[in-house]
Amino acid sequence: MNKRNTQQRRHSIINLLNQQGEVSVDELSLRFETSEVTIRKDLATLEKTGLLLRRYGGAIAVPDEVTQQFSAKIAPNKLAIAKTAAALIKDHNRIIIDSGSTTTGIVQQLNGLRGLVVMTNSLQLANAIHELENEPTLLMTGGTWDPHSESFQGQVAEQVLRSYNFDQLFIGADGLDLERGTTTFNELTGLSKVMAEMSREVIVLLESSKIGRRIPNLELPWREINVLVTDDHISAEALQTITDQGVKVLLAPYVA
């Protein structure tokens, strides 16, 4: 069974699960004319990406309340920034959406776009992307789970990313040092750097209240950032400093 057929089978498993609510290993093995061992591997992989929950002898769909709770976490101002950023995405783009509370809002804006390929390192984002009606191709980095960022990080994730090229990276930050670039409390910055390296355009999403934060860990220096999307409460001085770095700034209306 080649890789493409494996992906098609797993996509069909999810579609069947969404229709029935649950599936069994026996049923899937007969339907796809493959071994129970292969089906169990499929279910294990799909569970790791947050697309189902395994149960004895099969799997069940992820409860609706999980997706609802996920969407409800997005603050209005962050959602406004995400909407502005999402307007940069075109049909058939290959994009990365990094884990984070602001980048989460982008997923809700993707339904009107066709032929998207979306990579993420977040289980929650992967589940939300899978729920989209336009069914973009979903890629996961895999790697080592980092509880601080609630995402996959590490060398495995970096190696997976290096296998692809992307049009755009959408990434948040804990702070923005006007002299250096984006900063983070997380010491694991390697994956962010690889994401930027493998993307033609790097788009940072950040609330204006975080501009000027001098957090010790530099994530992305100015030379690696193409666009900053923030709210219109940014000061004129900060806006000028950022544009002087050659970064395009897009302003979303501030929403309290």
Secondary structure, DSSP 8 states (H G I E B T S, - for coil): --HHHHHHHHHHHHHHHHHHSEEEHHHHHHHHT--HHHHHHHHHHHHHTTS-EEETTEEE---HHHHHHHHHT--HHHHHHHHHHHTT--TT-EEEE-SSTTTHHHHTT-TT--S-EEEES-HHHHHHHHT-TT--EEEE---EEETTTTEEESHHHHHHHTT--EEEEEE--SEEETTTEEEES-S--HHHHHHHHTEEEEEEE--GGGBT---SEEEEEGGG--EEEEETT--HHHHHHHHHTT-EEEEE----
